[in-house]
Amino acid sequence: MNPLPVSLPFADRAEAGRRLAERARPFAAADPIVVALPRGGVPVGAELARRLRVPLDILMVRKIGLPDRPEVGVGAIAEDGHVSFDDDALARLRTSRAELAGIVRAERAELARRLATYRGSHPSPRLTGRDVIVVDDGAATGGTARAALRMVRRQRPNRLILAVPVGAPGAVRALRSEADHLVVLTVPENFHAVGEWYRDFTQLTDEYVTAVLAEQRVPAAESDSERGVRIRAGGDVHLDGDLSVPPSLHGAVVFALGHGRHDPRQRAAAAIVRRAGYATLLLDLFTESEWRRANGTSGGIGPDELGDRLGAAVRWLRRASAVADRPVGLVGSGTGAAAALVAAARHPDDVAAVVAQGGRIDLAENRLAAVRAPVLVLVEGNDPLVRELTEWALGRLGGPFELRVAAHAEHEPEGGDAWRAAGTAAAEWFESHRRNRQ
């Protein structure tokens, strides 16, 4: 019953969204919109919406589980207040609707809390007359997807599409009648749980969801263009990146990341920098195979080698026609912070300014004195050891610098507000030093 041969498991939810995009593209015609089911459906929906260049929003649905077995779904409640029950499951489990009244009240309260967190003052999306693509990271029983589809149907869409990367055979059969079109990449006969079909099935946070939505709400200019690029960084190493060029161009900024160019928090910060008139290159300093082998660590690749890779990207960017004669700034996050300083030291004529967020910049100690570009360091939180090491490194820089504690970072280490503040600070830093060079 597998509708399409795919390589499994998916690397993560973002990869699954990218694979879904081409299958869903024919259904995005009449004022289309993607609505994702938080939390797991959000990174899938974000990638699909980005590639289809359509809006993204959320649709809240909460599963109703048994009192003593909350993982067993016997119904769902949608954000418009409608409750649907699986009466066959209730009969089989000898449970009445009345016994679930307390759980329904609790799930209503949690649904309202999440709506306030995710959507804030933003209104619910208009779905009437539109092609609506409902997205989740998988369908195990189909209960939450069914409640979501029925809610959308009540708003009279033009077409209703359900898009999921993977689903259980029974769930897929049951959901076919609920949508006008069903897009599913694989329906394994040996399906047990959604998470087993992903290598990375990290538990997501509310802050992650708000960061994704924040990126989508930064308006894109009409002629913004984004394309994937692959940059040779020496030998057999080729780095993957996403290059976006706004219509009004002051310069270019490379976001040096370990392996996080699809992270919505990084993309939210990059969108703000782009709105200030800078092309952005979100660059993974590790290859896919290196990152997988190292299991998310540095894998023995030090700041000097990563700085060389980043330098190769800077040289490539300086040759790109759109930004060839523009100043280049670097934003280094985590592992990329020290690499950004190494690249600035080795390419003083190409790197105009640096922003380092998080990470251990002291690891670039052998190159600090050669850094002439102005450096802004955003320290996340007030860890005394990190602060001491950062101040030690700053004292050895060969050019001007500024140290700031990132706003709210100690309270919201993964929050959208902190990353938006970082994007704003970076845009202001590059703009002020661009003007100083003129």
NORBELFEN-V977658 format. One line per field, one symbol per residue. burial: 1 if it has 9 or more other ideal C-beta (glycine too) atoms within 8 Angstrom, else 0. A space follows every 50 residues. Layout:
# NORBELFEN-V977658
burial->???
This chain:
# NORBELFEN-V977658
burial->00000000011111111111101100110001111111111111111111 11010111111111111000011111111001111100110010000001 00110011011001101110000000100111111111111111111111 11100010111111111110110110011011111111001001001100 10010111111111110100100100001010100011111111110011 11111111111001111111111111111111111111011001000010 10110111111111111101001001111111111111111111111100 11111111101101001101101111111110000110111111001010 10111101100111111111111111111110110000
